[in-house]
Amino acid sequence: MSNNALAWIDEELARLTEAGLRTTIRTIESPMDGWVTIDGRRLLNFCANNYLGLANHPRLRAAAKQAIDTMGIGPGAVRTIAGTTSLHVELEERLAAFKHAEACITFQSGFTANLATIPALTGDGDLIFSDELNHASIIDASRLSRARVVRYAHNDVEDLRRKIGENAGYRRGLIVSDGVFSMDGDIAPLDKLVEVAEEFGLILMVDDAHGEGVLGRGGRGIVDHFGLHGRVHIEVGTLSKAFGVVGGLVAGRKPIIDWLRQRGRPFLFSSAMTAPDVAACIEGVTMLEESDELVTRLWENARILRDGMQQLGFDTGHSQTPIVPLMLGEAPLAQQFSRRLLEQGLFAMAIGYPTVPLGKARIRVMNSAAHSTADLEQALDIFERVGRELRVI
């Protein structure tokens, strides 16, 4: 290989740096919680999807330790060969009951759950109607399926209807949308999407990664939030955000779940979640079944922080959830804002292109039930100082 064969990578990285789009990855030296340690400094943490504060919860840690003592660490194989344990079966049964679904299957991550589901249900000759702001895992899974993708305007049900009407002659059709959009914090109009899917005889799939543990009764998710049990064919979720561990899930109609066990490629060709991870997830389900205290605290914290930000004069976009974006516009400003927050004792990352469109860079502020009222007040003081210093407010 020529010494210059990879020169283009250095050039592209230099362009990213010059444009203020190169990501800086911080290393955390402590458990994931409301406060974290970075470079030896203890910082307020508003950067994680750890909505309920379960990532470092004593009950989940204890469950994981016990599972290691009784079941070991790894599954030892792909689940269809010899890697399914009684813990995996228990988690899937518990999740199905929790979400009032006919059945559930788990995967290694929410990303692989989408990669398993969309190509298993669609292929050449099919059409996928996809919200234009859907997550990258939906985009990649749709490409892998070889179905034709038709994007509709964000959360615009009438545009979806038009797009369906303009496209005919397909074999099968799938409507797919995020439930909670992770960069803006707004919620998909799932009740209206159900009506469209039923009218046109299409499969309906929602990726509820940021609604698990957040929306619905006791965190049961977006299908529960809208009271649509039995009418949404597929509900994809993750166990790495509100549940605080790792893994993905697909809940819904039993024939679909049975089909994914036969044709979901990440299920068939990659080893399963480890024993301590599965046990910790089971404990998380137990905690949410026992009480909605953490979910209630999360939403109260979100209200305090959002109201405080808006009173200070920040633009928080159109969020309806504990995701609070501080809209700043250009990536260099967002990166400067994030650096100044870190220097002031608060960890919140800048988000720019390609994660969000050009000109819509922001600080993505993530609330958690792990934060106290005093934490929120301290955070608002820091945001105000940096906002005034950089003339954002």
TORSEKE-208493 format. One record per residue (C-alpha): residue number from 1; residue in one letter; chain; x, y, z. Coordinates in nm, 2 decimals. Example, Ala and Ser with C-alpha at 12.3 -4.5 7.8 and 13.67 -1.06 7.14 Angstrom:
TORSEKE-208493
PT:1:a:A:1.23:-0.45:0.78
PT:2:s:A:1.37:-0.11:0.71
//
This chain:
TORSEKE-208493
PT:1:m:A:0.00:0.00:0.00
PT:2:s:A:0.13:0.34:-0.09
PT:3:n:A:0.23:0.57:0.19
PT:4:n:A:-0.02:0.82:0.05
PT:5:a:A:-0.31:0.58:0.04
PT:6:l:A:-0.45:0.71:0.37
PT:7:a:A:-0.35:1.08:0.33
PT:8:w:A:-0.71:1.17:0.26
PT:9:i:A:-0.80:1.08:0.62
PT:10:d:A:-0.56:1.33:0.76
PT:11:e:A:-0.70:1.59:0.52
PT:12:e:A:-1.06:1.52:0.62
PT:13:l:A:-0.97:1.53:0.99
PT:14:a:A:-0.80:1.87:0.94
PT:15:r:A:-1.12:2.00:0.77
PT:16:l:A:-1.33:1.88:1.06
PT:17:t:A:-1.11:2.05:1.30
PT:18:e:A:-1.11:2.38:1.10
PT:19:a:A:-1.49:2.37:1.08
PT:20:g:A:-1.53:2.31:1.45
PT:21:l:A:-1.69:1.97:1.38
PT:22:r:A:-1.43:1.74:1.52
PT:23:t:A:-1.56:1.55:1.82
PT:24:t:A:-1.36:1.56:2.15
PT:25:i:A:-1.42:1.24:2.35
PT:26:r:A:-1.39:1.29:2.72
PT:27:t:A:-1.28:1.00:2.94
PT:28:i:A:-1.49:0.95:3.26
PT:29:e:A:-1.29:0.82:3.56
PT:30:s:A:-1.59:0.74:3.79
PT:31:p:A:-1.92:0.56:3.78
PT:32:m:A:-2.19:0.71:3.56
PT:33:d:A:-2.41:0.92:3.78
PT:34:g:A:-2.54:1.28:3.84
PT:35:w:A:-2.18:1.38:3.91
PT:36:v:A:-1.87:1.23:3.73
PT:37:t:A:-1.50:1.27:3.75
PT:38:i:A:-1.30:1.38:3.44
PT:39:d:A:-0.93:1.46:3.45
PT:40:g:A:-0.95:1.43:3.83
PT:41:r:A:-1.22:1.70:3.86
PT:42:r:A:-1.57:1.62:3.99
PT:43:l:A:-1.82:1.77:3.75
PT:44:l:A:-2.20:1.80:3.73
PT:45:n:A:-2.31:1.55:3.46
PT:46:f:A:-2.57:1.66:3.21
PT:47:c:A:-2.44:1.46:2.93
PT:48:a:A:-2.58:1.11:2.97
PT:49:n:A:-2.89:0.92:2.87
PT:50:n:A:-2.90:0.78:3.22
PT:51:y:A:-3.25:0.92:3.27
PT:52:l:A:-3.34:0.73:3.59
PT:53:g:A:-3.00:0.72:3.75
PT:54:l:A:-2.99:0.34:3.73
PT:55:a:A:-2.64:0.31:3.57
PT:56:n:A:-2.48:0.32:3.92
PT:57:h:A:-2.78:0.21:4.13
PT:58:p:A:-2.69:-0.02:4.43
PT:59:r:A:-2.97:-0.26:4.34
PT:60:l:A:-2.85:-0.31:3.98
PT:61:r:A:-2.49:-0.35:4.10
PT:62:a:A:-2.60:-0.61:4.35
PT:63:a:A:-2.80:-0.80:4.09
PT:64:a:A:-2.51:-0.80:3.85
PT:65:k:A:-2.27:-0.93:4.11
PT:66:q:A:-2.51:-1.21:4.22
PT:67:a:A:-2.55:-1.32:3.85
PT:68:i:A:-2.18:-1.35:3.81
PT:69:d:A:-2.17:-1.58:4.12
PT:70:t:A:-2.45:-1.80:3.99
PT:71:m:A:-2.43:-1.78:3.61
PT:72:g:A:-2.08:-1.66:3.53
PT:73:i:A:-2.01:-1.39:3.28
PT:74:g:A:-2.06:-1.46:2.91
PT:75:p:A:-2.32:-1.66:2.72
PT:76:g:A:-2.05:-1.86:2.55
PT:77:a:A:-2.21:-1.87:2.21
PT:78:v:A:-2.47:-1.72:1.97
PT:79:r:A:-2.81:-1.76:2.13
PT:80:t:A:-2.94:-2.00:1.86
PT:81:i:A:-2.65:-2.23:1.91
PT:82:a:A:-2.61:-2.25:2.29
PT:83:g:A:-2.60:-1.90:2.42
PT:84:t:A:-2.95:-1.85:2.55
PT:85:t:A:-2.97:-1.88:2.93
PT:86:s:A:-3.26:-1.88:3.17
PT:87:l:A:-3.18:-1.52:3.25
PT:88:h:A:-3.23:-1.42:2.89
PT:89:v:A:-3.57:-1.59:2.88
PT:90:e:A:-3.67:-1.43:3.21
PT:91:l:A:-3.58:-1.08:3.09
PT:92:e:A:-3.78:-1.12:2.77
PT:93:e:A:-4.08:-1.25:2.96
PT:94:r:A:-4.06:-0.97:3.21
PT:95:l:A:-4.02:-0.70:2.94
PT:96:a:A:-4.32:-0.83:2.75
PT:97:a:A:-4.54:-0.82:3.06
PT:98:f:A:-4.41:-0.48:3.16
PT:99:k:A:-4.49:-0.33:2.82
PT:100:h:A:-4.82:-0.52:2.78
PT:101:a:A:-4.69:-0.68:2.46
PT:102:e:A:-4.75:-1.03:2.32
PT:103:a:A:-4.38:-1.11:2.32
PT:104:c:A:-4.03:-0.96:2.33
PT:105:i:A:-3.69:-1.04:2.20
PT:106:t:A:-3.36:-0.89:2.32
PT:107:f:A:-3.05:-0.79:2.13
PT:108:q:A:-2.70:-0.66:2.21
PT:109:s:A:-2.80:-0.30:2.17
PT:110:g:A:-3.08:-0.07:2.04
PT:111:f:A:-2.88:-0.02:1.72
PT:112:t:A:-2.86:-0.40:1.65
PT:113:a:A:-3.23:-0.43:1.74
PT:114:n:A:-3.31:-0.20:1.44
PT:115:l:A:-3.05:-0.37:1.22
PT:116:a:A:-3.23:-0.70:1.30
PT:117:t:A:-3.58:-0.59:1.25
PT:118:i:A:-3.61:-0.37:0.94
PT:119:p:A:-3.42:-0.61:0.70
PT:120:a:A:-3.61:-0.90:0.84
PT:121:l:A:-3.95:-0.74:0.75
PT:122:t:A:-3.87:-0.56:0.43
PT:123:g:A:-3.66:-0.62:0.12
PT:124:d:A:-3.64:-0.56:-0.26
PT:125:g:A:-3.98:-0.45:-0.39
PT:126:d:A:-4.09:-0.30:-0.05
PT:127:l:A:-4.13:0.06:0.06
PT:128:i:A:-4.02:0.21:0.39
PT:129:f:A:-4.18:0.54:0.49
PT:130:s:A:-3.93:0.70:0.73
PT:131:d:A:-3.94:1.03:0.93
PT:132:e:A:-3.66:1.25:0.80
PT:133:l:A:-3.51:1.29:1.15
PT:134:n:A:-3.50:0.92:1.23
PT:135:h:A:-3.20:0.78:1.41
PT:136:a:A:-2.89:0.66:1.22
PT:137:s:A:-2.96:0.30:1.32
PT:138:i:A:-3.30:0.32:1.13
PT:139:i:A:-3.13:0.48:0.83
PT:140:d:A:-2.86:0.21:0.82
PT:141:a:A:-3.11:-0.07:0.87
PT:142:s:A:-3.32:0.06:0.59
PT:143:r:A:-3.02:0.06:0.36
PT:144:l:A:-2.94:-0.29:0.45
PT:145:s:A:-3.29:-0.41:0.38
PT:146:r:A:-3.27:-0.31:0.01
PT:147:a:A:-3.62:-0.17:0.02
PT:148:r:A:-3.68:0.17:-0.13
PT:149:v:A:-3.69:0.45:0.14
PT:150:v:A:-3.93:0.74:0.11
PT:151:r:A:-3.87:1.01:0.37
PT:152:y:A:-4.15:1.22:0.50
PT:153:a:A:-4.13:1.56:0.67
PT:154:h:A:-4.06:1.54:1.04
PT:155:n:A:-4.37:1.45:1.24
PT:156:d:A:-4.59:1.56:0.94
PT:157:v:A:-4.87:1.31:0.91
PT:158:e:A:-5.02:1.48:0.61
PT:159:d:A:-4.69:1.47:0.42
PT:160:l:A:-4.68:1.10:0.51
PT:161:r:A:-5.02:1.05:0.36
PT:162:r:A:-4.92:1.23:0.04
PT:163:k:A:-4.60:1.02:0.01
PT:164:i:A:-4.80:0.70:0.05
PT:165:g:A:-5.05:0.82:-0.21
PT:166:e:A:-4.77:0.91:-0.45
PT:167:n:A:-4.61:0.57:-0.43
PT:168:a:A:-4.78:0.26:-0.55
PT:169:g:A:-4.70:-0.09:-0.67
PT:170:y:A:-4.49:-0.20:-0.37
PT:171:r:A:-4.51:-0.54:-0.22
PT:172:r:A:-4.51:-0.45:0.15
PT:173:g:A:-4.50:-0.12:0.33
PT:174:l:A:-4.35:-0.01:0.66
PT:175:i:A:-4.39:0.32:0.85
PT:176:v:A:-4.10:0.38:1.09
PT:177:s:A:-4.04:0.66:1.33
PT:178:d:A:-3.84:0.74:1.64
PT:179:g:A:-4.07:0.78:1.94
PT:180:v:A:-3.88:1.05:2.11
PT:181:f:A:-3.63:1.23:1.88
PT:182:s:A:-3.30:1.23:2.06
PT:183:m:A:-3.16:1.56:1.95
PT:184:d:A:-3.48:1.77:1.98
PT:185:g:A:-3.67:1.59:2.25
PT:186:d:A:-4.01:1.61:2.07
PT:187:i:A:-4.25:1.31:2.05
PT:188:a:A:-4.38:1.14:1.74
PT:189:p:A:-4.76:1.17:1.68
PT:190:l:A:-4.79:0.79:1.72
PT:191:d:A:-5.17:0.81:1.76
PT:192:k:A:-5.19:0.96:1.41
PT:193:l:A:-4.93:0.73:1.26
PT:194:v:A:-5.15:0.43:1.38
PT:195:e:A:-5.45:0.57:1.19
PT:196:v:A:-5.24:0.60:0.87
PT:197:a:A:-5.10:0.25:0.91
PT:198:e:A:-5.44:0.10:0.96
PT:199:e:A:-5.59:0.30:0.67
PT:200:f:A:-5.33:0.19:0.42
PT:201:g:A:-5.26:-0.16:0.56
PT:202:l:A:-4.90:-0.09:0.65
PT:203:i:A:-4.67:-0.22:0.92
PT:204:l:A:-4.60:0.03:1.19
PT:205:m:A:-4.27:0.04:1.38
PT:206:v:A:-4.16:0.29:1.65
PT:207:d:A:-3.81:0.32:1.79
PT:208:d:A:-3.87:0.41:2.15
PT:209:a:A:-3.51:0.43:2.27
PT:210:h:A:-3.56:0.76:2.45
PT:211:g:A:-3.91:0.68:2.57
PT:212:e:A:-3.83:0.36:2.75
PT:213:g:A:-3.84:0.44:3.13
PT:214:v:A:-3.95:0.80:3.04
PT:215:l:A:-4.29:0.80:2.88
PT:216:g:A:-4.60:0.61:2.97
PT:217:r:A:-4.72:0.48:3.31
PT:218:g:A:-4.42:0.41:3.52
PT:219:g:A:-4.19:0.44:3.21
PT:220:r:A:-4.36:0.18:3.00
PT:221:g:A:-4.29:0.37:2.68
PT:222:i:A:-4.46:0.56:2.40
PT:223:v:A:-4.72:0.29:2.31
PT:224:d:A:-4.84:0.30:2.67
PT:225:h:A:-4.82:0.68:2.66
PT:226:f:A:-5.08:0.69:2.38
PT:227:g:A:-5.27:0.39:2.50
PT:228:l:A:-5.21:0.20:2.17
PT:229:h:A:-5.14:-0.15:2.30
PT:230:g:A:-5.21:-0.41:2.03
PT:231:r:A:-5.22:-0.14:1.75
PT:232:v:A:-4.85:-0.08:1.70
PT:233:h:A:-4.69:-0.38:1.54
PT:234:i:A:-4.33:-0.32:1.65
PT:235:e:A:-4.18:-0.13:1.95
PT:236:v:A:-3.80:-0.12:1.95
PT:237:g:A:-3.62:0.00:2.26
PT:238:t:A:-3.29:0.01:2.44
PT:239:l:A:-3.17:-0.10:2.78
PT:240:s:A:-2.87:0.13:2.78
PT:241:k:A:-3.05:0.46:2.85
PT:242:a:A:-3.32:0.48:3.12
PT:243:f:A:-3.25:0.12:3.23
PT:244:g:A:-2.89:0.21:3.28
PT:245:v:A:-2.73:-0.11:3.14
PT:246:v:A:-2.69:-0.22:2.78
PT:247:g:A:-2.89:-0.41:2.52
PT:248:g:A:-3.19:-0.37:2.29
PT:249:l:A:-3.54:-0.50:2.27
PT:250:v:A:-3.82:-0.55:2.03
PT:251:a:A:-4.17:-0.59:2.17
PT:252:g:A:-4.49:-0.65:1.98
PT:253:r:A:-4.70:-0.91:1.80
PT:254:k:A:-4.58:-1.27:1.87
PT:255:p:A:-4.55:-1.37:1.50
PT:256:i:A:-4.31:-1.08:1.44
PT:257:i:A:-4.10:-1.18:1.75
PT:258:d:A:-4.10:-1.54:1.63
PT:259:w:A:-3.99:-1.43:1.29
PT:260:l:A:-3.70:-1.22:1.43
PT:261:r:A:-3.57:-1.53:1.62
PT:262:q:A:-3.55:-1.70:1.27
PT:263:r:A:-3.43:-1.41:1.06
PT:264:g:A:-3.29:-1.13:1.28
PT:265:r:A:-2.92:-1.14:1.18
PT:266:p:A:-2.77:-0.98:1.49
PT:267:f:A:-2.96:-1.24:1.69
PT:268:l:A:-2.84:-1.52:1.47
PT:269:f:A:-2.48:-1.42:1.42
PT:270:s:A:-2.36:-1.24:1.74
PT:271:s:A:-2.34:-1.35:2.10
PT:272:a:A:-2.60:-1.23:2.35
PT:273:m:A:-2.59:-0.99:2.64
PT:274:t:A:-2.37:-1.11:2.93
PT:275:a:A:-2.52:-1.26:3.25
PT:276:p:A:-2.46:-0.95:3.48
PT:277:d:A:-2.60:-0.72:3.22
PT:278:v:A:-2.92:-0.93:3.19
PT:279:a:A:-2.96:-0.96:3.56
PT:280:a:A:-2.92:-0.58:3.61
PT:281:c:A:-3.18:-0.52:3.34
PT:282:i:A:-3.42:-0.75:3.52
PT:283:e:A:-3.37:-0.56:3.84
PT:284:g:A:-3.44:-0.24:3.66
PT:285:v:A:-3.77:-0.38:3.54
PT:286:t:A:-3.85:-0.48:3.89
PT:287:m:A:-3.78:-0.13:4.02
PT:288:l:A:-4.01:0.03:3.77
PT:289:e:A:-4.29:-0.22:3.84
PT:290:e:A:-4.26:-0.14:4.21
PT:291:s:A:-4.27:0.24:4.19
PT:292:d:A:-4.29:0.54:3.95
PT:293:e:A:-4.09:0.75:4.19
PT:294:l:A:-3.78:0.78:3.97
PT:295:v:A:-3.99:0.86:3.66
PT:296:t:A:-4.18:1.13:3.85
PT:297:r:A:-3.85:1.28:3.98
PT:298:l:A:-3.71:1.28:3.63
PT:299:w:A:-4.00:1.48:3.49
PT:300:e:A:-3.99:1.72:3.78
PT:301:n:A:-3.62:1.78:3.73
PT:302:a:A:-3.68:1.84:3.36
PT:303:r:A:-3.95:2.10:3.43
PT:304:i:A:-3.72:2.28:3.68
PT:305:l:A:-3.43:2.29:3.43
PT:306:r:A:-3.63:2.38:3.12
PT:307:d:A:-3.83:2.65:3.30
PT:308:g:A:-3.50:2.79:3.44
PT:309:m:A:-3.33:2.79:3.10
PT:310:q:A:-3.62:2.97:2.93
PT:311:q:A:-3.64:3.23:3.20
PT:312:l:A:-3.27:3.30:3.14
PT:313:g:A:-3.35:3.36:2.78
PT:314:f:A:-3.20:3.04:2.62
PT:315:d:A:-3.37:2.89:2.31
PT:316:t:A:-3.47:2.53:2.41
PT:317:g:A:-3.62:2.44:2.08
PT:318:h:A:-3.94:2.22:2.08
PT:319:s:A:-3.86:1.96:2.34
PT:320:q:A:-4.15:1.78:2.51
PT:321:t:A:-3.93:1.55:2.72
PT:322:p:A:-3.63:1.56:2.96
PT:323:i:A:-3.40:1.62:2.66
PT:324:v:A:-3.34:2.00:2.67
PT:325:p:A:-3.14:2.13:2.37
PT:326:l:A:-2.98:2.47:2.40
PT:327:m:A:-2.99:2.59:2.04
PT:328:l:A:-2.67:2.78:1.95
PT:329:g:A:-2.65:2.76:1.57
PT:330:e:A:-2.29:2.73:1.47
PT:331:a:A:-2.07:2.44:1.57
PT:332:p:A:-1.77:2.65:1.69
PT:333:l:A:-1.99:2.84:1.93
PT:334:a:A:-2.14:2.52:2.06
PT:335:q:A:-1.79:2.37:2.12
PT:336:q:A:-1.67:2.69:2.29
PT:337:f:A:-1.98:2.69:2.51
PT:338:s:A:-1.92:2.32:2.60
PT:339:r:A:-1.56:2.39:2.69
PT:340:r:A:-1.65:2.68:2.91
PT:341:l:A:-1.91:2.47:3.09
PT:342:l:A:-1.65:2.21:3.16
PT:343:e:A:-1.41:2.48:3.30
PT:344:q:A:-1.70:2.60:3.52
PT:345:g:A:-1.77:2.25:3.65
PT:346:l:A:-2.04:2.11:3.43
PT:347:f:A:-2.02:1.84:3.17
PT:348:a:A:-2.25:1.88:2.87
PT:349:m:A:-2.14:1.81:2.51
PT:350:a:A:-2.18:2.01:2.20
PT:351:i:A:-2.37:1.84:1.92
PT:352:g:A:-2.30:1.95:1.56
PT:353:y:A:-2.31:1.82:1.20
PT:354:p:A:-2.37:1.54:1.10
PT:355:t:A:-2.56:1.44:1.41
PT:356:v:A:-2.78:1.75:1.36
PT:357:p:A:-2.81:1.97:1.04
PT:358:l:A:-2.56:2.24:0.96
PT:359:g:A:-2.64:2.56:1.14
PT:360:k:A:-2.84:2.38:1.42
PT:361:a:A:-2.55:2.30:1.66
PT:362:r:A:-2.65:2.29:2.02
PT:363:i:A:-2.57:2.18:2.38
PT:364:r:A:-2.78:1.87:2.45
PT:365:v:A:-2.87:1.89:2.81
PT:366:m:A:-2.98:1.56:2.96
PT:367:n:A:-3.18:1.55:3.29
PT:368:s:A:-3.16:1.26:3.53
PT:369:a:A:-3.35:1.15:3.84
PT:370:a:A:-3.00:1.13:3.99
PT:371:h:A:-2.98:1.51:4.02
PT:372:s:A:-3.09:1.69:4.33
PT:373:t:A:-3.27:2.03:4.34
PT:374:a:A:-2.94:2.18:4.46
PT:375:d:A:-2.76:2.02:4.15
PT:376:l:A:-3.02:2.19:3.92
PT:377:e:A:-2.98:2.53:4.08
PT:378:q:A:-2.60:2.50:4.05
PT:379:a:A:-2.63:2.40:3.69
PT:380:l:A:-2.86:2.70:3.61
PT:381:d:A:-2.60:2.93:3.77
PT:382:i:A:-2.33:2.79:3.55
PT:383:f:A:-2.54:2.80:3.23
PT:384:e:A:-2.62:3.17:3.31
PT:385:r:A:-2.26:3.26:3.36
PT:386:v:A:-2.14:3.10:3.04
PT:387:g:A:-2.44:3.22:2.84
PT:388:r:A:-2.37:3.59:2.94
PT:389:e:A:-2.00:3.56:2.89
PT:390:l:A:-2.05:3.43:2.53
PT:391:r:A:-2.34:3.67:2.47
PT:392:v:A:-2.59:3.40:2.40
PT:393:i:A:-2.83:3.55:2.65
//
